[in-house]
Amino acid sequence: MTELTDLDEASLAAHAAEWRRRALRGEKKARGIAHALETELRRRSGDSIAPQNTDDLDTRPLALRRAPRPWWKFW
């Protein structure tokens, strides 16, 4: 793997997303690598919030992703 300091922000974000996908698929060591890449990305940007493009990482079925409707109706 290349050095984290050699990557620009766009490629660092792409690598972090790819390793996070691998971790979600069950690859054992991918979680630690994804965490290191995401930590470096947050350190560079100064944000404490995770990246916003996490729609493809949600593995739940579409029916479970939507907010449930209330069982009661308010007039």
Buried (B, 14 or more C-beta within 10 A) or exposed (E): EEEBEEBEEEEBBEBBBBBBBBBBEEEEEBBEBBBBBBEBBBEBEEEEEEBEEEEEEEEEEEEEEEEEEEEEEEE
